Amino acid sequence: MGFILKTQEKKGSAYLFYRLHKRKPSLNILVKTDLTVDIETWVKANKSAASKDRFRRNQGKDLLEKLDLIEKSVLDALDNGIYIDGEMVNIIEGDKANNIKVVREAMRVVTNKELLQRKKEYRNEVKVASSPNDNTFVGFCSRYIEECENGDRMKHLKTAQKISASYVKNLKGFRNQVLAYQKKNHIVLGFDDITMDFYRKFTRFFLDKHYSPNTIARHMRDLKTIMRAALDLKLTDNREFLNRDFYANGEEVDNVALGEEQLNQLYHLDIRTYQQTVDILDTLDIDKEERDSLQHALKRELYRNSLMDARDIFLVGCLTGQRVSDYKRINMGMVERLGDGNLYIHLQQQKTKKDVYIPMDERVSAILKKHGGSLPNIYDQHLNERIKVCGLLCGWIYDSGIKEHRGTMTYKTGKRFCDCIMTHTARRTFATNAYRNKIPLSAIMVLTGHSSEAQLRRYLKLKDEEKAQEAATEFFAAGVLKIAK
């Protein structure tokens, strides 16, 4: 008898299983508990009797006491039976399903007592933990958000730059996640509760909801931001969140970028008449429902014009490398002729307040002149929807090859290339095509406004074979490898 891990992993957290093995009566069952432990800590603690004794005296005291209670409850059920739904149920030799049911109920009796107590404490604590003035973690989080909104807390003190509304919205989303975690676990978090154990449980909370690694990383960054602010104000001396293992482990998002040929194809897409759209739809291998829906929408000239407007705005983004908040507002009033005699678009980026000068591409000039000097006004949501339709009409309905991480699983999304296009694809497209044309990263950064090469490299959507050729070029140039003849 005893508690074991049933995992091949060597790091992270895992559930404990209770093994019941007896000769008389003949029993051999393994039942999963609802308790998780740090794998490395558990393995280290169970190396010897001495290490287990040290574990019991230190951080493992509460856990081992709980496991002792569970084992005592199981042994009592083994000898005397246990009530399930008002009926006494006993261990029956050879009846594995019945015996697992008995063991699970014996474990539940222990955990339910603890759960009822935690619920009671939670109800009492949550009554006084609801305002920005309380001393809880969520209370301070509310205070922090309030200060961001009213301007008491600035992004940069020197420039008096306010914190953006989008970031405040993210913080509110983070606070809602913490409230959901508290409700699920019937606890009210204080600053001292933000420990490595909490980090593992909070991560598991997100994984169970099948959140992507980048979403989890964003919430962990917000958590660390709030804790740093509390530490600065001397509201806590807890520094465990600064532990190197307490990290926001994001990943590079798998997404798409348009090549030069695709840009030209999109630039020359013509759906001014209904017959032109019908001719295009006839060449596409799409299902009848999507075809009929599109055909109905494209009958309206207003819709066709809105697609062309979205296409033009998106192309300006692809040819300038700016964020959607910047490329949507580009107009002829921003155009300047510099000392080299060439035309440039001069704008101040909204997010970073950086001034950038972007060489005027003749296609951008043509688009601006077509619209009377300034781009049409389209909401970001509608822009995202319409450029996907434009991609479909270009015939980009092949598999994008994009993979997606949800929880602990990796999936091939099967998404079509056209369905992966979004407003931010324009910025990736500009950076990727510039790099493919041998433009140095330092030169690209001048136009995009990125503050580091590492940051810019995340935007480069190169194929694996392109990366291999790039690496090989460096090796050949250094003489490490010799080209085979």
C-alpha positions in Angstrom: 0.0 0.0 0.0 1.1 3.6 -0.6 1.1 6.6 -2.8 3.0 6.7 -6.1 3.4 8.8 -9.3 2.4 7.3 -12.6 4.2 9.5 -15.1 7.3 9.3 -17.3 8.0 13.1 -16.8 10.9 14.2 -14.6 9.8 17.7 -14.0 6.6 19.6 -13.5 3.6 18.5 -11.4 1.6 15.2 -11.5 -1.3 13.5 -9.7 -0.6 11.0 -6.9 -2.1 7.5 -7.2 -3.0 5.3 -4.2 -2.0 1.6 -4.6 -3.9 -1.0 -2.6 -2.2 -4.4 -2.8 -3.1 -7.2 -0.4 -2.9 -11.0 -0.5 -5.9 -11.7 1.8 -8.3 -10.6 0.6 -6.8 -10.6 -2.8 -6.7 -6.9 -3.8 -4.6 -5.1 -6.4 -6.0 -1.7 -7.4 -4.7 1.7 -8.4 -6.8 4.8 -7.8 -6.0 8.4 -8.8 -6.3 11.0 -6.1 -7.0 14.7 -6.6 -3.7 15.7 -5.1 -0.8 17.0 -7.2 2.9 17.2 -6.2 6.1 18.5 -7.7 7.7 15.5 -9.4 11.3 16.3 -8.5 10.4 17.1 -4.9 8.4 13.9 -4.5 11.1 11.7 -6.0 13.8 13.3 -3.9 11.7 12.9 -0.7 11.1 9.2 -1.3 14.7 8.2 -1.9 15.1 7.0 1.7 13.5 6.9 5.1 15.7 9.8 6.1 14.8 12.0 3.2 11.1 11.3 3.7 11.4 12.2 7.4 13.1 15.5 6.4 10.3 16.1 3.9 7.7 15.5 6.7 9.4 17.9 9.0 9.6 20.7 6.4 7.5 21.6 3.4 5.8 18.2 3.1 4.2 18.2 6.6 0.6 19.1 5.5 0.7 16.8 2.4 1.9 13.7 4.3 -0.6 14.3 7.1 -3.4 14.4 4.5 -2.0 11.2 2.9 -2.0 9.5 6.3 -5.6 10.4 6.9 -6.6 9.0 3.4 -4.7 5.8 4.1 -6.4 5.5 7.5 -9.8 6.1 6.0 -9.1 3.4 3.3 -8.0 0.8 5.8 -11.1 1.5 8.0 -13.3 1.0 4.9 -11.4 -2.2 4.2 -12.2 -3.6 7.6 -15.6 -2.2 8.3 -17.0 -1.1 4.9 -18.3 2.4 4.1 -21.6 4.1 3.5 -22.2 5.1 -0.1 -25.5 6.9 -0.9 -26.9 5.7 2.5 -26.0 2.0 1.9 -23.1 0.1 3.5 -20.7 -1.2 0.9 -17.9 -3.6 1.7 -14.7 -4.7 -0.1 -15.5 -7.8 -2.2 -12.7 -10.0 -3.3 -12.4 -10.2 -7.1 -14.9 -7.3 -7.7 -12.5 -4.6 -8.9 -15.1 -2.1 -9.9 -16.8 -2.3 -6.4 -13.5 -2.0 -4.6 -12.3 1.0 -6.6 -15.7 2.6 -5.7 -15.1 1.9 -2.0 -11.5 3.3 -2.0 -12.6 6.4 -3.9 -15.4 7.1 -1.4 -12.9 6.6 1.5 -10.6 9.2 -0.1 -13.5 11.5 -0.7 -14.6 11.4 2.9 -11.2 12.9 3.9 -11.0 15.5 1.1 -14.6 16.6 1.6 -14.1 17.4 5.3 -11.2 19.6 4.2 -13.2 21.1 1.3 -16.2 22.0 3.6 -13.8 23.8 6.0 -12.1 25.6 3.1 -15.6 26.7 1.7 -16.5 28.0 5.1 -13.3 30.0 5.5 -13.6 31.2 1.9 -17.1 32.6 2.5 -16.0 34.4 5.6 -12.9 35.9 3.9 -14.5 36.8 0.6 -16.9 39.1 2.4 -14.0 41.4 3.4 -11.9 40.9 0.2 -14.0 42.8 -2.4 -12.6 46.3 -2.6 -9.3 48.0 -3.8 -8.7 48.9 -0.2 -8.3 45.4 1.2 -5.0 43.7 1.8 -5.5 40.7 -0.4 -3.8 40.0 -3.7 -7.0 40.7 -5.7 -7.6 43.8 -3.7 -4.3 45.3 -4.6 -4.8 44.1 -8.2 -8.0 46.2 -8.3 -6.1 49.2 -6.8 -3.4 48.8 -9.4 -6.0 48.8 -12.2 -7.7 51.8 -10.8 -4.4 53.7 -10.7 -3.7 52.8 -14.3 -7.1 54.0 -15.4 -7.1 57.3 -13.6 -3.5 58.2 -14.6 -2.0 57.9 -11.1 0.3 55.2 -12.5 2.2 56.0 -15.7 4.0 53.8 -18.2 6.9 56.2 -18.4 7.2 58.9 -15.8 9.7 61.1 -17.8 7.3 61.4 -20.8 4.1 61.2 -18.7 3.0 58.4 -21.0 -0.3 56.9 -19.8 -0.9 53.1 -19.7 -2.9 52.0 -22.7 -6.6 51.1 -22.4 -5.8 47.7 -24.0 -3.3 46.8 -21.3 -5.8 47.8 -18.6 -8.3 45.5 -20.3 -5.7 42.7 -20.1 -5.2 43.3 -16.4 -8.9 43.1 -15.8 -9.0 39.8 -17.7 -6.1 38.6 -15.4 -8.0 39.6 -12.3 -11.0 37.7 -13.5 -8.9 34.6 -13.9 -7.5 34.9 -10.3 -11.1 35.3 -9.0 -12.1 32.2 -10.9 -9.1 30.3 -9.4 -10.0 31.5 -5.9 -13.6 30.4 -6.3 -12.7 27.0 -7.6 -10.3 26.4 -4.8 -12.3 28.2 -2.1 -9.4 30.4 -1.0 -8.6 34.1 -0.9 -5.0 34.8 -1.9 -2.7 36.9 0.1 0.7 38.1 -1.0 2.4 35.3 0.9 0.4 32.7 -1.0 2.2 33.6 -4.3 4.7 30.7 -4.0 6.1 28.1 -6.3 3.4 25.7 -5.2 0.8 28.3 -6.2 2.6 28.8 -9.5 2.3 25.1 -10.3 -1.4 25.0 -9.4 -2.2 28.2 -11.2 -0.5 26.8 -14.4 -2.5 23.6 -14.0 -5.6 25.7 -13.7 -5.0 27.2 -17.1 -3.9 23.9 -18.7 -7.1 22.3 -17.6 -9.0 25.0 -19.4 -6.9 24.2 -22.5 -5.4 27.7 -22.7 -2.5 28.3 -25.1 1.1 28.7 -23.8 1.1 32.4 -24.8 -2.1 33.1 -23.0 -0.8 31.4 -19.8 2.5 33.4 -20.2 0.6 36.6 -20.5 -1.2 36.0 -17.3 2.0 35.0 -15.5 3.6 38.2 -16.6 0.7 40.2 -15.2 1.0 38.3 -12.0 4.7 39.2 -11.7 3.9 42.8 -12.5 1.4 43.1 -9.7 3.7 41.4 -7.2 6.6 43.7 -8.2 4.4 46.7 -7.6 3.4 45.3 -4.2 7.1 44.7 -3.4 8.0 48.2 -4.4 5.3 49.6 -2.1 6.6 47.4 0.8 3.2 45.7 1.0 5.0 42.3 1.0 8.5 41.0 1.4 7.6 37.8 -0.5 10.2 37.4 -3.3 9.4 33.8 -4.3 7.8 35.0 -7.6 11.4 36.2 -8.6 12.5 32.5 -8.5 14.0 31.6 -12.0 11.6 28.7 -12.2 8.6 31.1 -11.7 8.6 32.0 -15.4 6.2 33.0 -18.1 6.9 30.3 -20.6 5.5 31.5 -23.9 6.3 30.3 -27.4 6.6 31.6 -30.9 3.2 31.7 -32.5 2.8 29.7 -35.7 1.4 32.1 -38.3 1.7 33.2 -42.0 3.2 35.9 -44.1 2.6 36.7 -47.8 5.3 36.4 -50.4 6.0 38.9 -53.2 3.9 36.9 -55.7 1.0 36.8 -53.3 1.2 40.6 -52.7 1.1 41.2 -56.5 -1.8 38.8 -56.9 -3.7 40.6 -54.1 -2.8 44.0 -55.6 -4.3 43.0 -59.0 -7.4 41.2 -57.6 -10.4 42.7 -59.5 -13.9 42.0 -58.3 -15.6 45.3 -59.4 -18.4 43.4 -61.2 -20.5 40.5 -60.0 -19.6 38.4 -63.0 -15.9 38.7 -62.1 -16.6 37.2 -58.7 -18.7 34.4 -60.1 -15.9 33.5 -62.5 -13.5 33.3 -59.6 -15.8 31.3 -57.4 -16.2 28.7 -60.2 -12.5 28.0 -60.0 -12.4 27.4 -56.2 -12.8 24.0 -54.5 -15.0 25.1 -51.6 -18.1 23.6 -50.1 -21.6 24.5 -51.5 -22.7 26.3 -48.3 -19.7 28.7 -48.3 -20.0 29.2 -52.1 -23.7 30.1 -51.9 -23.1 32.4 -49.0 -20.3 34.3 -50.7 -22.1 34.4 -54.0 -25.1 36.0 -52.2 -23.0 38.6 -50.4 -20.9 39.5 -53.5 -24.1 40.4 -55.4 -24.1 43.6 -53.5 -21.8 46.3 -54.9 -21.4 47.8 -51.5 -19.9 44.6 -50.1 -17.5 44.2 -53.1 -16.3 47.8 -52.6 -15.7 47.1 -48.9 -13.6 44.1 -49.8 -11.5 46.3 -52.1 -11.2 48.9 -49.4 -10.0 46.3 -46.9 -7.6 44.9 -49.5 -6.1 48.4 -50.1 -5.6 49.1 -46.4 -4.0 45.7 -45.8 -1.6 46.2 -48.7 -0.5 49.5 -47.3 0.4 47.6 -44.1 2.3 45.0 -46.1 4.3 47.7 -47.9 5.1 49.8 -44.8 5.6 47.3 -42.0 3.6 49.2 -39.5 1.1 48.1 -36.9 -2.6 48.2 -37.8 -3.1 51.2 -35.5 -0.5 53.1 -37.6 -1.0 51.9 -41.2 -4.8 52.5 -41.1 -4.1 56.3 -40.6 -1.4 56.7 -43.3 -2.4 59.6 -45.6 -0.8 62.0 -48.1 -0.4 64.6 -45.4 2.4 62.4 -43.9 4.4 62.3 -47.1 7.7 64.3 -47.1 10.6 64.6 -49.6 13.9 64.1 -47.9 17.4 65.1 -48.9 17.9 62.2 -51.2 15.0 63.5 -53.3 12.8 60.5 -52.5 9.3 60.5 -50.9 8.9 59.1 -47.4 5.9 58.6 -45.1 6.7 60.2 -41.7 4.6 59.0 -38.8 4.8 58.7 -35.1 3.9 55.2 -33.9 1.1 55.2 -31.5 2.4 52.4 -29.3 6.0 53.4 -28.9 5.8 57.1 -29.8 8.8 56.5 -32.2 9.1 58.7 -35.3 9.7 56.6 -38.4 10.3 57.5 -42.1 9.1 54.8 -44.5 10.1 55.0 -48.2 7.1 55.5 -50.3 6.3 52.4 -52.5 4.6 53.3 -55.8 1.8 50.9 -55.0 1.1 52.8 -51.7 1.2 56.1 -53.6 -1.4 54.7 -56.1 -3.7 53.4 -53.4 -3.6 56.7 -51.5 -4.3 58.7 -54.7 -7.2 56.2 -55.5 -8.8 57.1 -52.2 -8.3 60.8 -52.4 -5.2 61.0 -50.1 -6.4 59.0 -47.1 -7.5 55.4 -46.5 -11.2 54.4 -45.9 -12.3 53.9 -42.4 -12.9 50.3 -41.5 -13.2 48.7 -38.0 -10.4 46.2 -37.2 -12.9 43.4 -36.9 -14.4 44.0 -40.3 -10.9 44.5 -41.8 -9.9 41.0 -40.4 -13.0 39.4 -41.9 -12.7 41.0 -45.3 -9.0 40.3 -45.9 -9.7 36.7 -45.3 -12.4 36.8 -48.1 -9.9 38.5 -50.3 -7.4 35.7 -49.6 -10.0 33.2 -50.5 -10.8 34.9 -53.8 -7.1 34.8 -54.6 -7.3 31.0 -54.3 -5.3 30.6 -51.1 -7.4 27.8 -49.7 -4.6 25.3 -49.3 -3.6 24.0 -45.8 -1.5 26.6 -44.0 0.4 23.9 -42.1 -0.1 25.8 -38.8 0.1 23.9 -35.5 -1.6 25.0 -32.3 -0.9 24.3 -28.6 -3.8 23.9 -26.3 -3.2 22.7 -22.7 -0.6 19.9 -23.0 -1.5 18.9 -26.6 -0.3 20.0 -30.0 -2.7 20.0 -32.9 -2.5 20.4 -36.7 -5.2 23.0 -37.1 -5.9 22.2 -40.8 -6.7 25.9 -41.3 -6.6 27.3 -44.8 -4.0 29.9 -45.6 -6.7 32.5 -46.3 -8.3 32.0 -42.9 -4.9 32.7 -41.1 -4.6 36.2 -42.6 -5.2 39.0 -40.1 -4.3 42.6 -39.7 -0.9 41.8 -38.1 0.0 39.5 -41.0 0.9 42.8 -42.9 3.7 43.6 -40.5 5.1 40.1 -40.7 4.9 40.2 -44.4 6.9 43.4 -44.7 9.7 42.1 -42.4 9.9 38.6 -44.0 10.0 39.9 -47.6 12.6 42.5 -46.7 14.8 39.9 -45.0 14.4 37.5 -48.0 15.7 40.3 -50.2 18.9 40.5 -48.1 18.0 43.7 -46.3 20.0 43.8 -43.0 17.9 43.5 -39.8 19.3 46.8 -38.6 17.8 48.5 -41.7 14.4 46.8 -41.3 14.3 47.9 -37.6 14.6 51.5 -38.7 11.3 51.2 -40.6 9.4 48.9 -38.3 10.4 50.5 -35.1 11.5 47.3 -33.3 13.9 47.9 -30.5 16.0 44.8 -30.9 16.9 42.2 -33.5 15.6 39.4 -31.3 12.2 41.1 -31.2 12.3 41.6 -35.0 13.3 37.9 -35.7 10.0 36.8 -34.2 8.3 38.4 -37.2 10.3 36.5 -39.8 8.2 33.7 -41.2 10.8 31.7 -43.0 10.3 28.1 -44.2 12.5 25.5 -42.7 14.5 25.1 -45.9 15.1 28.8 -46.1 16.5 28.7 -42.5 18.7 25.8 -43.5 20.1 27.7 -46.5 20.7 30.8 -44.5 22.6 28.8 -41.9 24.6 27.0 -44.6 25.6 30.3 -46.2 27.2 31.3 -42.8 29.0 28.0 -42.5 30.3 28.1 -46.1 31.5 31.7 -45.6 33.3 30.8 -42.5 35.0 27.8 -44.2 33.6 25.4 -41.7 31.8 23.5 -44.6 32.8 23.1 -48.2 30.3 23.2 -51.0 30.0 19.7 -52.7 30.6 19.9 -56.4 
